[in-house]
């Protein structure tokens, strides 16, 4: 079999490299780029007229105005020196972070805060993670947090505006906190 010298294919090419194939490739590329850029003509209209489409998405997760604060139900661990720090959500349940937070928020609303605190305290003792070995007491809290100071990396005191304790429990097998060292108080329902 002889090969025609005018239509030699470079190694790996599936079609011959000719003027016609180059023109067709250019036209196809231009058509695809035009199809992608056409939705831009809808930008700039009134918000109620803008339709969401690829590649200029107006998906609310990215484009809607966020609130200046958020309420979050979570765990706080109290260490021997009285410092409070957030604990990992896996002590409250399994699954993704947002799913666990929704379930915990519902259970706290139904009055199960003390049960959740006992469960989390027993898991902390059982798992014995090095990062949590200093935790002596667990609080289930509902906190109001300011978004902008948090995003700027401000200190916790600047973005925490309210904490309500819904349940507390001692971590089994660890020393009891000395009086006056718990910054949130051990009384359920206390506010800081």
Secondary structure, 3 states (H helix, E strand, C coil): CCCCHHHCCCCCCCCCCCHHHHHHHHHHHHHHHHHHHHHHHHCCCCCCCCCCECCECCCHHHHCCCCCEEEEEEEEEEECCCCEEECCHHHCCCCCHHHHHHHHHHHHHCCCHHHHHHHHHHHHHHHCCHHHCCEEEEEEEEEEEEHHHHHCCCCHHHHEEEEEEEEEEECCCCCCCCCCCCCCCCCCCCEC
